[in-house]
Amino acid sequence: MLAAGPRRGHYEYGPVPAVVARKVRRLARLCRAHGVALPAAALHFARAHPAVRAVLVGFDRPRQVAQVLDWWAARPPAALWAALRLAGLVDPAAPVPEEAR
């Protein structure tokens, strides 16, 4: 859902609940305000936890490979993670990328 958005994505194999869709829209707005695509932020957030050794991304079209490589190369600014925490969208105890470097 973080790659497709709440209109096109799925949540637990079903329609996206309104409360989840609102949260995804808030996440996307904050990411845009910091010049980062939501899927790029999601990739970097997933790899920030010390227990994560790999992040696997699925593709259904060849052009998506280049898109994911661009997201992977993007480095979300530390200010994004601070804003997400301040907005209550990321738990204060969750590891974020600038802390993992």
Biopython code that builds the backbone (N, CA, C, O; Angstrom):
import numpy as np
from Bio.PDB.StructureBuilder import StructureBuilder

atoms = [
    (1, "MET", "N", (0.821, -1.186, 0.000)),
    (1, "MET", "CA", (0.000, 0.000, 0.000)),
    (1, "MET", "C", (0.870, 1.258, 0.000)),
    (1, "MET", "O", (0.481, 2.272, -0.579)),
    (2, "LEU", "N", (2.035, 1.208, 0.636)),
    (2, "LEU", "CA", (2.882, 2.392, 0.669)),
    (2, "LEU", "C", (3.450, 2.725, -0.701)),
    (2, "LEU", "O", (3.814, 3.873, -0.956)),
    (3, "ALA", "N", (3.530, 1.753, -1.575)),
    (3, "ALA", "CA", (3.993, 2.022, -2.937)),
    (3, "ALA", "C", (2.847, 2.443, -3.846)),
    (3, "ALA", "O", (3.025, 3.305, -4.706)),
    (4, "ALA", "N", (1.675, 1.846, -3.667)),
    (4, "ALA", "CA", (0.550, 2.109, -4.565)),
    (4, "ALA", "C", (-0.370, 3.213, -4.069)),
    (4, "ALA", "O", (-1.085, 3.824, -4.863)),
    (5, "GLY", "N", (-0.362, 3.473, -2.781)),
    (5, "GLY", "CA", (-1.262, 4.472, -2.223)),
    (5, "GLY", "C", (-2.554, 3.840, -1.746)),
    (5, "GLY", "O", (-2.880, 2.719, -2.136)),
    (6, "PRO", "N", (-3.299, 4.554, -0.897)),
    (6, "PRO", "CA", (-4.503, 3.971, -0.308)),
    (6, "PRO", "C", (-5.633, 3.718, -1.299)),
    (6, "PRO", "O", (-6.519, 2.910, -1.019)),
    (7, "ARG", "N", (-5.624, 4.379, -2.437)),
    (7, "ARG", "CA", (-6.698, 4.154, -3.419)),
    (7, "ARG", "C", (-6.489, 2.873, -4.209)),
    (7, "ARG", "O", (-7.445, 2.164, -4.524)),
    (8, "ARG", "N", (-5.231, 2.580, -4.529)),
    (8, "ARG", "CA", (-4.944, 1.412, -5.357)),
    (8, "ARG", "C", (-4.388, 0.244, -4.561)),
    (8, "ARG", "O", (-4.422, -0.892, -5.033)),
    (9, "GLY", "N", (-3.879, 0.499, -3.368)),
    (9, "GLY", "CA", (-3.257, -0.553, -2.586)),
    (9, "GLY", "C", (-4.256, -1.413, -1.841)),
    (9, "GLY", "O", (-5.463, -1.174, -1.864)),
    (10, "HIS", "N", (-3.726, -2.400, -1.193)),
    (10, "HIS", "CA", (-4.538, -3.314, -0.392)),
    (10, "HIS", "C", (-4.000, -3.308, 1.035)),
    (10, "HIS", "O", (-2.851, -2.946, 1.286)),
    (11, "TYR", "N", (-4.852, -3.713, 1.945)),
    (11, "TYR", "CA", (-4.466, -3.804, 3.343)),
    (11, "TYR", "C", (-4.901, -5.161, 3.847)),
    (11, "TYR", "O", (-6.092, -5.467, 3.902)),
    (12, "GLU", "N", (-3.923, -5.972, 4.214)),
    (12, "GLU", "CA", (-4.218, -7.331, 4.666)),
    (12, "GLU", "C", (-5.155, -8.044, 3.687)),
    (12, "GLU", "O", (-6.136, -8.668, 4.092)),
    (13, "TYR", "N", (-4.840, -7.942, 2.407)),
    (13, "TYR", "CA", (-5.552, -8.621, 1.324)),
    (13, "TYR", "C", (-6.995, -8.164, 1.144)),
    (13, "TYR", "O", (-7.811, -8.898, 0.587)),
    (14, "GLY", "N", (-7.312, -6.984, 1.600)),
    (14, "GLY", "CA", (-8.667, -6.485, 1.441)),
    (14, "GLY", "C", (-8.671, -4.995, 1.210)),
    (14, "GLY", "O", (-7.613, -4.397, 1.015)),
    (15, "PRO", "N", (-9.840, -4.383, 1.227)),
    (15, "PRO", "CA", (-9.937, -2.930, 1.066)),
    (15, "PRO", "C", (-9.223, -2.212, 2.217)),
    (15, "PRO", "O", (-9.113, -2.731, 3.328)),
    (16, "VAL", "N", (-8.754, -1.034, 1.919)),
    (16, "VAL", "CA", (-8.029, -0.240, 2.916)),
    (16, "VAL", "C", (-9.037, 0.427, 3.852)),
    (16, "VAL", "O", (-9.903, 1.169, 3.389)),
    (17, "PRO", "N", (-8.937, 0.173, 5.177)),
    (17, "PRO", "CA", (-9.822, 0.859, 6.121)),
    (17, "PRO", "C", (-9.572, 2.371, 6.101)),
    (17, "PRO", "O", (-8.446, 2.812, 5.871)),
    (18, "ALA", "N", (-10.605, 3.150, 6.339)),
    (18, "ALA", "CA", (-10.498, 4.610, 6.271)),
    (18, "ALA", "C", (-9.409, 5.151, 7.183)),
    (18, "ALA", "O", (-8.675, 6.057, 6.787)),
    (19, "VAL", "N", (-9.286, 4.620, 8.392)),
    (19, "VAL", "CA", (-8.276, 5.116, 9.327)),
    (19, "VAL", "C", (-6.854, 4.871, 8.790)),
    (19, "VAL", "O", (-5.965, 5.702, 8.980)),
    (20, "VAL", "N", (-6.650, 3.748, 8.134)),
    (20, "VAL", "CA", (-5.340, 3.441, 7.552)),
    (20, "VAL", "C", (-5.088, 4.341, 6.346)),
    (20, "VAL", "O", (-3.976, 4.840, 6.176)),
    (21, "ALA", "N", (-6.093, 4.557, 5.513)),
    (21, "ALA", "CA", (-5.948, 5.437, 4.346)),
    (21, "ALA", "C", (-5.571, 6.852, 4.780)),
    (21, "ALA", "O", (-4.723, 7.489, 4.156)),
    (22, "ARG", "N", (-6.203, 7.344, 5.855)),
    (22, "ARG", "CA", (-5.851, 8.681, 6.358)),
    (22, "ARG", "C", (-4.400, 8.736, 6.811)),
    (22, "ARG", "O", (-3.702, 9.718, 6.556)),
    (23, "LYS", "N", (-3.949, 7.689, 7.479)),
    (23, "LYS", "CA", (-2.562, 7.651, 7.948)),
    (23, "LYS", "C", (-1.591, 7.635, 6.769)),
    (23, "LYS", "O", (-0.571, 8.323, 6.795)),
    (24, "VAL", "N", (-1.901, 6.861, 5.749)),
    (24, "VAL", "CA", (-1.034, 6.804, 4.563)),
    (24, "VAL", "C", (-0.989, 8.170, 3.875)),
    (24, "VAL", "O", (0.071, 8.603, 3.424)),
    (25, "ARG", "N", (-2.137, 8.848, 3.794)),
    (25, "ARG", "CA", (-2.144, 10.189, 3.185)),
    (25, "ARG", "C", (-1.298, 11.162, 4.001)),
    (25, "ARG", "O", (-0.594, 11.994, 3.428)),
    (26, "ARG", "N", (-1.355, 11.070, 5.335)),
    (26, "ARG", "CA", (-0.522, 11.925, 6.191)),
    (26, "ARG", "C", (0.955, 11.609, 5.986)),
    (26, "ARG", "O", (1.781, 12.517, 5.899)),
    (27, "LEU", "N", (1.284, 10.337, 5.910)),
    (27, "LEU", "CA", (2.673, 9.938, 5.645)),
    (27, "LEU", "C", (3.147, 10.509, 4.306)),
    (27, "LEU", "O", (4.240, 11.067, 4.212)),
    (28, "ALA", "N", (2.316, 10.363, 3.279)),
    (28, "ALA", "CA", (2.683, 10.840, 1.944)),
    (28, "ALA", "C", (2.874, 12.352, 1.931)),
    (28, "ALA", "O", (3.808, 12.847, 1.301)),
    (29, "ARG", "N", (2.003, 13.095, 2.616)),
    (29, "ARG", "CA", (2.140, 14.560, 2.662)),
    (29, "ARG", "C", (3.445, 14.977, 3.316)),
    (29, "ARG", "O", (4.141, 15.857, 2.809)),
    (30, "LEU", "N", (3.784, 14.353, 4.436)),
    (30, "LEU", "CA", (5.034, 14.703, 5.107)),
    (30, "LEU", "C", (6.243, 14.327, 4.258)),
    (30, "LEU", "O", (7.224, 15.068, 4.212)),
    (31, "CYS", "N", (6.178, 13.191, 3.594)),
    (31, "CYS", "CA", (7.277, 12.801, 2.708)),
    (31, "CYS", "C", (7.442, 13.813, 1.578)),
    (31, "CYS", "O", (8.558, 14.249, 1.293)),
    (32, "ARG", "N", (6.334, 14.188, 0.933)),
    (32, "ARG", "CA", (6.400, 15.185, -0.154)),
    (32, "ARG", "C", (6.979, 16.499, 0.346)),
    (32, "ARG", "O", (7.769, 17.136, -0.351)),
    (33, "ALA", "N", (6.590, 16.909, 1.550)),
    (33, "ALA", "CA", (7.085, 18.170, 2.109)),
    (33, "ALA", "C", (8.599, 18.142, 2.303)),
    (33, "ALA", "O", (9.239, 19.193, 2.352)),
    (34, "HIS", "N", (9.166, 16.953, 2.413)),
    (34, "HIS", "CA", (10.611, 16.805, 2.584)),
    (34, "HIS", "C", (11.297, 16.323, 1.309)),
    (34, "HIS", "O", (12.474, 15.961, 1.321)),
    (35, "GLY", "N", (10.542, 16.325, 0.204)),
    (35, "GLY", "CA", (11.120, 15.967, -1.089)),
    (35, "GLY", "C", (11.427, 14.492, -1.261)),
    (35, "GLY", "O", (12.351, 14.127, -1.988)),
    (36, "VAL", "N", (10.658, 13.643, -0.595)),
    (36, "VAL", "CA", (10.911, 12.199, -0.628)),
    (36, "VAL", "C", (9.625, 11.473, -1.041)),
    (36, "VAL", "O", (8.541, 11.798, -0.557)),
    (37, "ALA", "N", (9.752, 10.510, -1.921)),
    (37, "ALA", "CA", (8.603, 9.667, -2.281)),
    (37, "ALA", "C", (8.314, 8.732, -1.109)),
    (37, "ALA", "O", (9.237, 8.209, -0.484)),
    (38, "LEU", "N", (7.043, 8.524, -0.817)),
    (38, "LEU", "CA", (6.661, 7.638, 0.283)),
    (38, "LEU", "C", (7.285, 6.250, 0.149)),
    (38, "LEU", "O", (7.777, 5.721, 1.146)),
    (39, "PRO", "N", (7.286, 5.633, -1.041)),
    (39, "PRO", "CA", (7.914, 4.308, -1.136)),
    (39, "PRO", "C", (9.414, 4.342, -0.807)),
    (39, "PRO", "O", (9.942, 3.384, -0.243)),
    (40, "ALA", "N", (10.096, 5.427, -1.152)),
    (40, "ALA", "CA", (11.518, 5.544, -0.810)),
    (40, "ALA", "C", (11.695, 5.596, 0.697)),
    (40, "ALA", "O", (12.580, 4.937, 1.244)),
    (41, "ALA", "N", (10.860, 6.376, 1.370)),
    (41, "ALA", "CA", (10.935, 6.450, 2.826)),
    (41, "ALA", "C", (10.644, 5.086, 3.441)),
    (41, "ALA", "O", (11.307, 4.690, 4.400)),
    (42, "ALA", "N", (9.669, 4.368, 2.906)),
    (42, "ALA", "CA", (9.324, 3.046, 3.432)),
    (42, "ALA", "C", (10.493, 2.071, 3.302)),
    (42, "ALA", "O", (10.773, 1.309, 4.227)),
    (43, "LEU", "N", (11.175, 2.095, 2.155)),
    (43, "LEU", "CA", (12.333, 1.220, 1.977)),
    (43, "LEU", "C", (13.425, 1.523, 2.996)),
    (43, "LEU", "O", (13.979, 0.616, 3.616)),
    (44, "HIS", "N", (13.727, 2.805, 3.160)),
    (44, "HIS", "CA", (14.793, 3.186, 4.082)),
    (44, "HIS", "C", (14.407, 2.922, 5.534)),
    (44, "HIS", "O", (15.251, 2.528, 6.339)),
    (45, "PHE", "N", (13.141, 3.135, 5.870)),
    (45, "PHE", "CA", (12.687, 2.856, 7.230)),
    (45, "PHE", "C", (12.819, 1.364, 7.529)),
    (45, "PHE", "O", (13.277, 0.980, 8.605)),
    (46, "ALA", "N", (12.419, 0.531, 6.581)),
    (46, "ALA", "CA", (12.465, -0.918, 6.788)),
    (46, "ALA", "C", (13.879, -1.404, 7.049)),
    (46, "ALA", "O", (14.076, -2.316, 7.852)),
    (47, "ARG", "N", (14.857, -0.823, 6.394)),
    (47, "ARG", "CA", (16.233, -1.305, 6.563)),
    (47, "ARG", "C", (16.946, -0.701, 7.762)),
    (47, "ARG", "O", (18.081, -1.081, 8.048)),
    (48, "ALA", "N", (16.314, 0.232, 8.473)),
    (48, "ALA", "CA", (16.971, 0.893, 9.597)),
    (48, "ALA", "C", (17.047, 0.029, 10.850)),
    (48, "ALA", "O", (17.926, 0.230, 11.687)),
    (49, "HIS", "N", (16.149, -0.914, 10.984)),
    (49, "HIS", "CA", (16.154, -1.746, 12.194)),
    (49, "HIS", "C", (17.362, -2.680, 12.164)),
    (49, "HIS", "O", (17.637, -3.299, 11.136)),
    (50, "PRO", "N", (18.081, -2.788, 13.272)),
    (50, "PRO", "CA", (19.300, -3.612, 13.288)),
    (50, "PRO", "C", (19.047, -5.101, 13.009)),
    (50, "PRO", "O", (19.971, -5.810, 12.608)),
    (51, "ALA", "N", (17.835, -5.580, 13.210)),
    (51, "ALA", "CA", (17.539, -6.990, 12.934)),
    (51, "ALA", "C", (17.320, -7.253, 11.450)),
    (51, "ALA", "O", (17.335, -8.408, 11.026)),
    (52, "VAL", "N", (17.117, -6.214, 10.659)),
    (52, "VAL", "CA", (16.836, -6.379, 9.227)),
    (52, "VAL", "C", (18.145, -6.548, 8.469)),
    (52, "VAL", "O", (19.044, -5.711, 8.551)),
    (53, "ARG", "N", (18.228, -7.628, 7.742)),
    (53, "ARG", "CA", (19.426, -7.902, 6.938)),
    (53, "ARG", "C", (19.154, -7.731, 5.446)),
    (53, "ARG", "O", (20.089, -7.591, 4.658)),
    (54, "ALA", "N", (17.895, -7.741, 5.059)),
    (54, "ALA", "CA", (17.546, -7.583, 3.652)),
    (54, "ALA", "C", (16.131, -7.028, 3.549)),
    (54, "ALA", "O", (15.276, -7.295, 4.394)),
    (55, "VAL", "N", (15.907, -6.257, 2.500)),
    (55, "VAL", "CA", (14.578, -5.762, 2.176)),
    (55, "VAL", "C", (14.283, -6.254, 0.762)),
    (55, "VAL", "O", (14.993, -5.908, -0.183)),
    (56, "LEU", "N", (13.245, -7.054, 0.623)),
    (56, "LEU", "CA", (12.887, -7.604, -0.678)),
    (56, "LEU", "C", (11.745, -6.795, -1.274)),
    (56, "LEU", "O", (10.775, -6.464, -0.593)),
    (57, "VAL", "N", (11.878, -6.487, -2.541)),
    (57, "VAL", "CA", (10.875, -5.695, -3.237)),
    (57, "VAL", "C", (10.350, -6.520, -4.399)),
    (57, "VAL", "O", (11.125, -7.112, -5.151)),
    (58, "GLY", "N", (9.044, -6.556, -4.543)),
    (58, "GLY", "CA", (8.446, -7.296, -5.650)),
    (58, "GLY", "C", (8.208, -6.386, -6.848)),
    (58, "GLY", "O", (7.943, -5.193, -6.698)),
    (59, "PHE", "N", (8.305, -6.955, -8.012)),
    (59, "PHE", "CA", (8.093, -6.217, -9.255)),
    (59, "PHE", "C", (7.091, -6.956, -10.113)),
    (59, "PHE", "O", (7.044, -8.186, -10.103)),
    (60, "ASP", "N", (6.283, -6.206, -10.861)),
    (60, "ASP", "CA", (5.440, -6.858, -11.858)),
    (60, "ASP", "C", (5.655, -6.254, -13.238)),
    (60, "ASP", "O", (5.007, -6.654, -14.205)),
    (61, "ARG", "N", (6.568, -5.287, -13.327)),
    (61, "ARG", "CA", (6.928, -4.687, -14.615)),
    (61, "ARG", "C", (8.424, -4.354, -14.590)),
    (61, "ARG", "O", (8.942, -3.916, -13.562)),
    (62, "PRO", "N", (9.114, -4.557, -15.707)),
    (62, "PRO", "CA", (10.560, -4.279, -15.733)),
    (62, "PRO", "C", (10.923, -2.836, -15.359)),
    (62, "PRO", "O", (11.957, -2.609, -14.731)),
    (63, "ARG", "N", (10.096, -1.870, -15.731)),
    (63, "ARG", "CA", (10.432, -0.470, -15.440)),
    (63, "ARG", "C", (10.453, -0.182, -13.938)),
    (63, "ARG", "O", (11.049, 0.802, -13.499)),
    (64, "GLN", "N", (9.806, -1.034, -13.162)),
    (64, "GLN", "CA", (9.798, -0.828, -11.718)),
    (64, "GLN", "C", (11.180, -1.032, -11.098)),
    (64, "GLN", "O", (11.461, -0.483, -10.032)),
    (65, "VAL", "N", (12.022, -1.791, -11.730)),
    (65, "VAL", "CA", (13.374, -2.005, -11.210)),
    (65, "VAL", "C", (14.106, -0.671, -11.125)),
    (65, "VAL", "O", (14.706, -0.359, -10.097)),
    (66, "ALA", "N", (14.063, 0.110, -12.183)),
    (66, "ALA", "CA", (14.725, 1.416, -12.177)),
    (66, "ALA", "C", (14.119, 2.334, -11.129)),
    (66, "ALA", "O", (14.844, 3.070, -10.460)),
    (67, "GLN", "N", (12.807, 2.301, -10.977)),
    (67, "GLN", "CA", (12.148, 3.140, -9.982)),
    (67, "GLN", "C", (12.619, 2.787, -8.575)),
    (67, "GLN", "O", (12.925, 3.677, -7.781)),
    (68, "VAL", "N", (12.677, 1.504, -8.264)),
    (68, "VAL", "CA", (13.113, 1.087, -6.932)),
    (68, "VAL", "C", (14.581, 1.441, -6.709)),
    (68, "VAL", "O", (14.962, 1.831, -5.605)),
    (69, "LEU", "N", (15.398, 1.311, -7.735)),
    (69, "LEU", "CA", (16.801, 1.716, -7.597)),
    (69, "LEU", "C", (16.911, 3.215, -7.299)),
    (69, "LEU", "O", (17.753, 3.630, -6.504)),
    (70, "ASP", "N", (16.070, 4.014, -7.932)),
    (70, "ASP", "CA", (16.055, 5.453, -7.625)),
    (70, "ASP", "C", (15.630, 5.694, -6.179)),
    (70, "ASP", "O", (16.226, 6.518, -5.485)),
    (71, "TRP", "N", (14.599, 4.975, -5.720)),
    (71, "TRP", "CA", (14.159, 5.137, -4.330)),
    (71, "TRP", "C", (15.263, 4.725, -3.373)),
    (71, "TRP", "O", (15.480, 5.366, -2.345)),
    (72, "TRP", "N", (15.962, 3.647, -3.720)),
    (72, "TRP", "CA", (17.033, 3.141, -2.858)),
    (72, "TRP", "C", (18.179, 4.147, -2.787)),
    (72, "TRP", "O", (18.794, 4.313, -1.734)),
    (73, "ALA", "N", (18.468, 4.818, -3.904)),
    (73, "ALA", "CA", (19.560, 5.790, -3.939)),
    (73, "ALA", "C", (19.209, 7.079, -3.199)),
    (73, "ALA", "O", (20.098, 7.792, -2.734)),
    (74, "ALA", "N", (17.920, 7.375, -3.091)),
    (74, "ALA", "CA", (17.480, 8.583, -2.385)),
    (74, "ALA", "C", (17.803, 8.424, -0.907)),
    (74, "ALA", "O", (17.665, 7.334, -0.350)),
    (75, "ARG", "N", (18.227, 9.493, -0.282)),
    (75, "ARG", "CA", (18.511, 9.469, 1.155)),
    (75, "ARG", "C", (17.570, 10.444, 1.842)),
    (75, "ARG", "O", (17.810, 11.651, 1.828)),
    (76, "PRO", "N", (16.505, 9.937, 2.441)),
    (76, "PRO", "CA", (15.583, 10.843, 3.127)),
    (76, "PRO", "C", (16.317, 11.643, 4.208)),
    (76, "PRO", "O", (17.140, 11.087, 4.935)),
    (77, "PRO", "N", (16.027, 12.923, 4.317)),
    (77, "PRO", "CA", (16.711, 13.748, 5.316)),
    (77, "PRO", "C", (16.279, 13.399, 6.738)),
    (77, "PRO", "O", (15.168, 12.919, 6.965)),
    (78, "ALA", "N", (17.173, 13.650, 7.683)),
    (78, "ALA", "CA", (16.868, 13.396, 9.095)),
    (78, "ALA", "C", (15.623, 14.160, 9.532)),
    (78, "ALA", "O", (14.878, 13.698, 10.397)),
    (79, "ALA", "N", (15.398, 15.325, 8.936)),
    (79, "ALA", "CA", (14.230, 16.134, 9.302)),
    (79, "ALA", "C", (12.922, 15.398, 9.010)),
    (79, "ALA", "O", (11.925, 15.610, 9.700)),
    (80, "LEU", "N", (12.922, 14.543, 8.001)),
    (80, "LEU", "CA", (11.708, 13.770, 7.708)),
    (80, "LEU", "C", (11.372, 12.855, 8.872)),
    (80, "LEU", "O", (10.224, 12.812, 9.314)),
    (81, "TRP", "N", (12.348, 12.129, 9.369)),
    (81, "TRP", "CA", (12.096, 11.188, 10.463)),
    (81, "TRP", "C", (11.647, 11.933, 11.718)),
    (81, "TRP", "O", (10.775, 11.461, 12.448)),
    (82, "ALA", "N", (12.241, 13.091, 11.964)),
    (82, "ALA", "CA", (11.829, 13.902, 13.118)),
    (82, "ALA", "C", (10.379, 14.356, 12.950)),
    (82, "ALA", "O", (9.604, 14.328, 13.906)),
    (83, "ALA", "N", (10.011, 14.773, 11.735)),
    (83, "ALA", "CA", (8.637, 15.224, 11.478)),
    (83, "ALA", "C", (7.646, 14.070, 11.618)),
    (83, "ALA", "O", (6.551, 14.256, 12.149)),
    (84, "LEU", "N", (8.021, 12.882, 11.148)),
    (84, "LEU", "CA", (7.144, 11.726, 11.266)),
    (84, "LEU", "C", (6.941, 11.334, 12.730)),
    (84, "LEU", "O", (5.846, 10.939, 13.131)),
    (85, "ARG", "N", (7.995, 11.447, 13.512)),
    (85, "ARG", "CA", (7.867, 11.170, 14.950)),
    (85, "ARG", "C", (6.978, 12.213, 15.618)),
    (85, "ARG", "O", (6.096, 11.874, 16.407)),
    (86, "LEU", "N", (7.215, 13.469, 15.300)),
    (86, "LEU", "CA", (6.440, 14.555, 15.889)),
    (86, "LEU", "C", (4.951, 14.413, 15.563)),
    (86, "LEU", "O", (4.097, 14.724, 16.394)),
    (87, "ALA", "N", (4.648, 13.945, 14.362)),
    (87, "ALA", "CA", (3.259, 13.762, 13.930)),
    (87, "ALA", "C", (2.642, 12.481, 14.489)),
    (87, "ALA", "O", (1.461, 12.214, 14.267)),
    (88, "GLY", "N", (3.429, 11.692, 15.209)),
    (88, "GLY", "CA", (2.919, 10.447, 15.760)),
    (88, "GLY", "C", (2.799, 9.331, 14.737)),
    (88, "GLY", "O", (2.082, 8.356, 14.963)),
    (89, "LEU", "N", (3.495, 9.463, 13.612)),
    (89, "LEU", "CA", (3.427, 8.462, 12.555)),
    (89, "LEU", "C", (4.552, 7.435, 12.639)),
    (89, "LEU", "O", (4.493, 6.386, 11.999)),
    (90, "VAL", "N", (5.573, 7.743, 13.429)),
    (90, "VAL", "CA", (6.662, 6.808, 13.703)),
    (90, "VAL", "C", (6.865, 6.804, 15.209)),
    (90, "VAL", "O", (6.985, 7.860, 15.830)),
    (91, "ASP", "N", (6.902, 5.630, 15.786)),
    (91, "ASP", "CA", (7.109, 5.495, 17.225)),
    (91, "ASP", "C", (8.459, 6.099, 17.614)),
    (91, "ASP", "O", (9.456, 5.853, 16.934)),
    (92, "PRO", "N", (8.512, 6.876, 18.681)),
    (92, "PRO", "CA", (9.778, 7.485, 19.102)),
    (92, "PRO", "C", (10.890, 6.468, 19.358)),
    (92, "PRO", "O", (12.067, 6.805, 19.234)),
    (93, "ALA", "N", (10.543, 5.244, 19.708)),
    (93, "ALA", "CA", (11.547, 4.221, 19.979)),
    (93, "ALA", "C", (11.998, 3.466, 18.718)),
    (93, "ALA", "O", (12.972, 2.716, 18.768)),
    (94, "ALA", "N", (11.307, 3.657, 17.603)),
    (94, "ALA", "CA", (11.656, 2.938, 16.375)),
    (94, "ALA", "C", (12.964, 3.461, 15.800)),
    (94, "ALA", "O", (13.163, 4.673, 15.713)),
    (95, "PRO", "N", (13.855, 2.561, 15.409)),
    (95, "PRO", "CA", (15.083, 3.023, 14.760)),
    (95, "PRO", "C", (14.757, 3.634, 13.404)),
    (95, "PRO", "O", (13.922, 3.119, 12.660)),
    (96, "VAL", "N", (15.421, 4.726, 13.100)),
    (96, "VAL", "CA", (15.233, 5.389, 11.813)),
    (96, "VAL", "C", (16.583, 5.473, 11.112)),
    (96, "VAL", "O", (17.626, 5.367, 11.757)),
    (97, "PRO", "N", (16.569, 5.663, 9.797)),
    (97, "PRO", "CA", (17.814, 5.582, 9.036)),
    (97, "PRO", "C", (18.978, 6.430, 9.521)),
    (97, "PRO", "O", (20.107, 5.939, 9.532)),
    (98, "GLU", "N", (18.763, 7.673, 9.921)),
    (98, "GLU", "CA", (19.942, 8.463, 10.306)),
    (98, "GLU", "C", (20.613, 7.896, 11.551)),
    (98, "GLU", "O", (21.800, 8.133, 11.770)),
    (99, "GLU", "N", (19.874, 7.151, 12.369)),
    (99, "GLU", "CA", (20.465, 6.531, 13.549)),
    (99, "GLU", "C", (21.180, 5.229, 13.203)),
    (99, "GLU", "O", (22.032, 4.767, 13.962)),
    (100, "ALA", "N", (20.840, 4.640, 12.064)),
    (100, "ALA", "CA", (21.407, 3.355, 11.672)),
    (100, "ALA", "C", (22.726, 3.512, 10.934)),
    (100, "ALA", "O", (23.444, 2.530, 10.745)),
    (101, "ARG", "N", (23.055, 4.707, 10.520)),
    (101, "ARG", "CA", (24.277, 4.905, 9.725)),
    (101, "ARG", "C", (25.511, 4.860, 10.564)),
    (101, "ARG", "O", (26.617, 5.010, 10.044)),
]
sb = StructureBuilder()
sb.init_structure("model")
sb.init_model(0)
sb.init_chain("A")
sb.init_seg("    ")
for serial, (resi, resn, name, xyz) in enumerate(atoms, 1):
    if name == "N":
        sb.init_residue(resn, " ", resi, " ")
    sb.init_atom(name, np.array(xyz, "f"), 0.0, 1.0, " ", f" {name:<3s}", serial, name[0])
structure = sb.get_structure()
